[in-house]
Amino acid sequence: MCKALAHPARLQLLRHLIDYGDCYFGSLADVLPLAPSTISNHVSILKEAGLIEGSSDVQRVCYCVNQERLQQLKLAVGAL
């Protein structure tokens, strides 16, 4: 999880989801001045780490924070 958060763009994306809740990719793409493909890469890394989840409807994917995994991260860092 820490490796997934090692890039400032991923921290910003996660912070946005924490602050605003569920979000479609288009909204995430507006958070940072990066190419959509770059943001997609960052989203994939956050998903692989289990920090965010995506649920898709017919045409779009909605992302949200995996609260359980975020809590695990907070406990692990707090124990340092």
C-alpha positions, 0 to 999 in steps of 0.5 A, spaced: 500 500 500 505 504 501 508 503 494 502 505 491 502 511 495 509 513 493 507 518 487 504 525 489 499 524 483 496 517 487 496 521 493 492 526 490 487 522 487 486 518 493 485 524 497 480 526 492 476 520 493 476 520 500 473 528 500 468 527 495 466 519 495 464 516 489 467 519 482 467 517 475 473 517 471 472 523 467 471 527 474 478 524 476 481 526 470 479 533 472 483 532 478 490 533 475 493 536 469 495 529 466 493 525 460 488 521 461 492 515 460 497 517 465 491 518 470 488 511 468 495 508 470 495 511 477 488 509 478 490 502 476 496 502 481 491 504 487 486 499 485 491 493 485 493 495 492 486 495 494 485 502 496 480 504 491 475 499 488 471 500 481 464 498 479 462 499 472 455 500 469 454 500 462 458 505 459 463 508 465 466 506 471 465 509 478 471 509 483 470 509 491 475 508 496 476 501 499 474 503 507 477 497 510 483 497 506 484 504 508 483 503 515 488 497 515 493 502 512 492 507 517 493 502 523 499 500 520 502 507 519 500 508 526 503 502 529 510 505 527 
